[in-house]
């Protein structure tokens, strides 16, 4: 089984001429897992041996820009890559027979990640096609549903991280929760 780690970025919050911000790719078998996706990750992928269409899971450690500003470009790059792959009708038929649907990308991260992805896609007028995306937000225990402040709770405000905003929903992007047991 193939196992390889590619450091696509090891710099700090501000990229320099010679170091991109946080991103690591783990290739295991025929899949690739990305850990964080800083700005410039898609460009770094072009210089690496990682095939973008093999990326099946992305893990975002926290919602700071130097860990997620490159996420939406990676998503859109994967969409383009899968579109090229599926352009061939014979390939499309074979894929539908083998898998029954579009390729799937799972993105794991903290509460608010789903809203962030959908807001950027909405504001940039970008569409996700040829790729089903599950955004799995990692939340705390049974009673905790993401970051809130006592000020917001006492005034009846909704939790901006976990609130539902139908105006920024994106087809093919689904929100799921994975809570601590």
N, C-alpha and C positions, 0 to 999 in steps of 0.2 A: 504494500500500500504506500503510495506516494505521500510524503510529509515534507512540507517546506514552509518556512516563515520568510516573508518579505517585509522589510521595514520601509514603508512608503513615506514615512515622515517621523522624525524623532526630535524635532525642534520644539521651541517653546511656543507661547501663544502668538508671537509675531514671526511669520516665516522669514527666513533670511535667503540670501542668494544661493546658498548651498544646502539648506535644510528646510524641508517642508514641516508643517505642524503635524500633530498626532495622527497616525494611521498605520496599522499593522495588518497584514494579510496572512492568514493561515490556510495553506492548501493541504487538504486531507482527502485522499482518494480523488474523486472527481469533483469535489466541492471546494469552494473557497469561502472562508469566514473573514469578514472585515471587522476590525476593532477600532472604533472611532473613524470619522471621515472628515478631516479638516479641509479647509479651503485648499483647492489644488489637488485633491486626491485623484480625481478623474485623469488629470494630466500625468500624475505620477504612475497611474496604472498603465498608461500608454508606454512608459519607459521600462516597465517591469515585464516579467514573464507570466503574470497573472492574466488569464483570459476573463474579461469582465462578465461574460455570459455564464461563467462557472460560479459566480457569487450567489450563494443561496441564503446566507444569514449575515446580518450586520448588527453589531452590538455597540450602542452608544453609552459611554460611561456616565456622562452628565451633560447638561444643557448649556455648556459654555461654547462660545463660537469657535474656539480652537479645537473643538472635538466634534462639531456637527455642521459647520457652514458648508462643507463639501458634500453633505448627504444628498440633497436634492439633485445636484448635478450627476452624482453617481446613479441615482434612481433613473434619471432621464437618459443617461448613457446606456444603462442596462436595457431600457425600453427600446432605444435605437438598435442596440446589438441584437436583441431578441426579434425585433422587426425584420432586420436583415436576414437572420437565420430562418424566420418563418416565411420569408418572401417566396421561397421555392415551394410550390404547391405540393410536391411530393413529400418534402420534409414536413410541411404543415399537416398533411394527412397522417403521416407516420407518427408525429408527435401527439396528435389528438387520439390516435389509437392507443399509444403507449401510456399517455398521461391523462387524457380526457379533458384537459383545460390548458390555459396559458401557464407558462412557467411561474413558480411562486418564489417570492422573496419575503423572508421574515426579518423584521427589524425589531430588536429588543432595546428598551431604554427606559428612562424615568418618565413619570407622569408629565404630560405636556408635549411629548414627542409627536403624538398623532396630530394635535392641533398645529404644531410648528410645521410639519410636513405639508398638511393641507393648506395652511395659510400661504406658504411660499409658492406652492403649486397654483393656488388661486390667483394670487397677486401677480405672478409672472405669466398668467394665461397659458400654463403648460398642461399637457394631457399625458396621462399614463395609459398606454395601450400595450397589448401583448405581454402583460406582466400583472399577476395578482400580487398585491402587497398586504401582508398582515403586520400591523404595528402592534407589538405586544408591550404594553406598559407595565413595568414592575412596580407594584404598589405594596404598602406595608401590610400590617395585620388585618384582622377582620373588620375593625372599625376605622382604620386609617384609609383614606382614599386620596392620597397625594398631599402635597404641601398646602397648608392653609394657615392663616393667621387668626389669632383670637379676635382681632379687630373685624375681619371679614365675617367670621362666624356670628358675632354678636349683632351685626347689622344686616344679617340675612343675605349677604353677598354670595354668589356662587364661586366655587373653586375654579379659577381660570385655567388651571392645569388640566382638570378633568371634565370641565363643562362641555356640553354638546352644542356645537355651532353648526346648524344645518346649512347655513349659507356658505360654509367652506368645505362641505363634504366633497370628496373626489371619488368618482366611480373606480372600482377595482382596488381601493384602499380601505381596509377594514381595521377597526380598533378592537383589540382584545386586552384582557387584563390577566396578569399572572401575579397572584398574591402570595405573600409569605405564609407558610403553613404553621 
